[in-house]
Amino acid sequence: MQTRGRNIDFKKLSEGQTEEENKRKLRKASKCYVYENKFNVERLICKRKDGLIQKYLVKWESYSEYECTWEPWFHLPKIILDDFSTPKIEIDPDTLQEISDEFRTAVQARLSQRVGSHFYISSTFDSFRRLFHNRGTEVQKGRKLLQRDDFSGLLLPEDWDIFVYTKLGEGRAVSFPIKVTPTLRWSKKCYRVVSGSLVEAPRRPLESWKVEIKMENLKYGTTIATSSVCSDKSRCSNNLKLDKNRYCYSLDLTRKFLLFMNDTVEKIKSVEHIEIVNANLPRGILPIKENANRVSDRLRKHVSDTFTQFKRTRSGTKRKLFFEKTVHMHLYESEVYTGEELNERENEIYHRTIASLYNELKTVQERLNKQVLTEVQLNDDLQYFKETNAKLNAYIKEHILPFVNKGKPLDQCKRSQKMNKVSILKSRVEKALWFAKSFGVKIESVRFSDMAGKSYELGKGLNKPVHYEDMEESDKDKIKSILYILDSFGISDDAYHELSVANDSMVRSYLIKECRDSLNEMCTISQTPGDSPGAQVCLKESLDKLLCETIPVSESDESNPPKAQVKFAADGAKVSRLSTFLVLSVAVLNAGEEVMSASGQHTLAIVSADESYISIKDSFNNIFDDINDIIKTKRNDKIIYTTSSGRQFDLELFLGGDMKFLLLALGLNAANSKYACLYCKIAKEDRYDMTKDEMYYWGQSMVRSIVDMKKLSTRKFNYGCVRLPLLDIPIDHVIVDELHLLMRIGDVLIRNLIENSVNQDQKSSISTKSKASLKRTELVNCIQNCGVNFCIWETKVKDGRGDFLKNLEWTSLTGSDFKKLLKILPEQLANSTILDTSNKTKVIELWVAFGKLYSTLSEWNPPLDKIDFFFEESKKWINEFLDLGRSLEGTATNQRNESEEIPVEKIEIVYSKNVVIATLSR
């Protein structure tokens, strides 16, 4: 009983206990609970009243549930007590999904069994309070009556409370309200031995919800499915409860139709999704209202999700299965037009159409009136022009008499008379076309044809060359185009000859043959050796032609042959998912910056094979033998090469390409092996050592040579020389492609920025309990602001146990993308909050310094002072990179023990540095 705001126990008052005594007992009890240490509370399970003290069952942080204790309210902070009575923190999404799935499964199981009235859900009281706080009606202590809308906090579908168990549409549904009671039970009571005596063992609190439901039979509404919206009527759902104030019908939308909606909306911006669905509904079905916001949002979401899933589906089989899926949608009566609304809508459209047609009729009538007036005016003008033309024709007849032929036409004249008339016609053509010179042009030919169809070519400039070699380049290009068409469509020379005889305007057939012979004399194409299909040209013919075209002839060539630098390179090109081509090319470096473009590279061989040592050795065997034969002619450190025409050149041969091809061509092991450096025998664990000077790597004991590599390939301890080198080009003439070096180091720098941003987001999510990837999103925006298409996404991969783990992936950048980042990204990082203030300056300086190093490396003709200081600048940059790892997460560190493994980032950076230094030191 409550009296004047106080809780007074009249029974105890009758036994002689007053309210003042109760207060004294309460103060005495409050002084009894004193702890020396403080413990962190994970959550409060429930509460009870022990005498006059309100106590809470506490789950302690980092302690087992068997160690839960009842604690009085004054031992707990106010914020925890307030959260217990008024929960404010939301449930974790994964936990919420787990509770929703368990609840939905239990309800469906109860409806399918059609027996029993209650079941239990294994979930915490904390989740119950957060889900149903201020919801439902509390009928008893802790028990609540919940309506259907009170379960909106759970992740449940629309038809979670119904179950159809026959094809005839029979089923059962939940009858609301539902009674839910949090139930606390304890584990089995047992004893244990402590100090030689039996004591009761701790018991674990078991939290669950007792759910009591009532069931009822169902009647169902209709489902609409048409061929344009749903191609399979058997997949349409019938799980709709009949309610005239709620459901009307449902739709099954195929994935193919949703993609069609996406394309239509993209092309026609003014079209809405509802309009497309209404246009494909069968006759007799009520259309959807245009202002149905819920339907519009659902359609927009389904279209967007379908388009995203379609882009991720690559193979044909998966796409076929993807198109067979459908999306189910329910429609309410308030979202579709009724019969009366349709009549009003049609009447409105009818009146609007009549008004529009009437306005168009008035416009057409006005236009016709204007056209009548215009026609009258045009008739007057036509009459005037006819009279003027008659006067002009009479004037022309008076002055054209000297040019008119008064004799027989050409087709009726004999041969001698015909030649005289042709010469007369030529002279009169020259007089008639006298004005051509005033325009700065000359007459090439004038063609006439008589009544019999025979053509006559008159005028000046008719003496054209009779051989292909004497023709101009423009005329040669036309003949080459005709030859290409003849070869492409398999037209024989005899067929073309017959056509050219019948048509004088066509190019003569003998010129086509001379063009073909001229092209065949340019090079000799043969099949490459080995099992792989491919084609190759003669190295000597190609090299002779390139050297003679690139290097002009001078008077001093006989006594002092000109210097010629020739570079051979190869690379593997993946043209499809299953096929790869190997391309071997040659370039003359004397051509200048032209060698940096495609026109400066000349193909020697193309082979359809994988990029492996065996494929390269077998397919390029002939060309490699020719190159090695040229190298064997070296005398006094000079290779004197004599062309077929007798010219001599002092050759200097180079070998280029990416790391994979160079390692294969030199017979070395893979790039991740222990001894993978092209130029020295440095081991993998020593690559990060920046204390060595430049000459250490070029010392007699460290530097590689072709002779040494051939000897080591036959030994067990071979410093990575597992096969014989395919070419005898010296090691100091082997050049790594600078673009591959840029992409290799750039990938490491980008990965460091991504890992740092991800680590910051993880720390932020722990402190703020928010899973928003703010730093990662800001990094993506910074890179995209540089004009580079870049994204980061998560993929699921299976571990060894078969569980799915999240794996972070990002867009693979090209060489041009990295060049943009080196110029723009440092400024973007300076204006962002991705990096801490203590490390921002160091990271920006690291990017700027690397941009300067790459600028020096890619410069066409760098000065000598830059080359001399490049090694020290590279060491300085690498030390800055390693020192940054001590304070910035995601970056390599320089503080490691000898037994620890060197980080991959550090190995790649230092390895690339050694290659760069070896490239520039030449």
Buried (B, 14 or more C-beta within 10 A) or exposed (E): EEEEEEEBEEEEEEEEEEEEEBEEBEEEBBEEEEEEEEBEBBBBBBBEEEEBBEBBBBBBEEBEBEEBBBBBBEBBEEEBBEBBEEBEEEBEEEBBEBBBEBBBEBBBEBBEEEEEEEBBBEBBBBBBBBBBEEBBEEEEEBBBBBEEEBBEBBBBEEBBBBBBEEEEBEBBBBEBBBBBBBBBEEEEEEEEEEEEEEEEBBBBBEBBBBBBBEBEEBEBBBBBBBEBBBBEEEBBBBBBBEEEEEBBBBBBBBBBBBBBBBEBBEEEEEBBBBBBBBEBBEEEBBBBBEEBEEBBEBBBEBBEEBBEBBEEBEEEEEEEEBBEBBBBBBBBBEBBBEEEEEEEBEEEEEEEEEEEEEEEEEEEEEEEEEEEEEEEEEEEEEEEEEEEEEEEEEEEEEEEEEEEEEEEEBEEBEEEEBEEBBEEBBEBBBEEEEEBEEEEEEBEEBEBEBEEEEEBEBBBEEEEEEEBEEBEEEBBEBBBEBBEEBEEEEEEEEEBBEEBEEEEEBBBBBBBBBBBEBEEEEEEEEEBBBEBEBBBBBBBBBBBBBBBEBBEEEEEBEEEBBEBBBBBBBBBEEEEEEEBBBBBBBBBBBBEEBBEEEEBBBEBBBBBBBBBBBBBBBBBBBBBEBBBEBBEEEEEEEBEBEBEEEBBBBBBBBBBBBBBBBBBBBBBBEBEEEBBBBBBBBEBEEBBEBEEEBEEBBEEEBBBEBEBBBEBBEEEEBBBBBBBBBBBBBBBBBBBBBBBBBBBBBBBBBBBBBBBBBBBBEEBBEEEEEEEBBBBBBBBEBBEBBEBEBEBEEEEEEEEEEEEEEEEEBBEBEEEBBBBBBBBBBBBBEEBEBBEEEBBEBBBBBBBBBBEBBBBBBEEEBEEEBBEEBBEBBBBBBEBBBBBBEEBBBBBBBEBEEEEEBBEBBBBBBBBBBBBBBBBBE
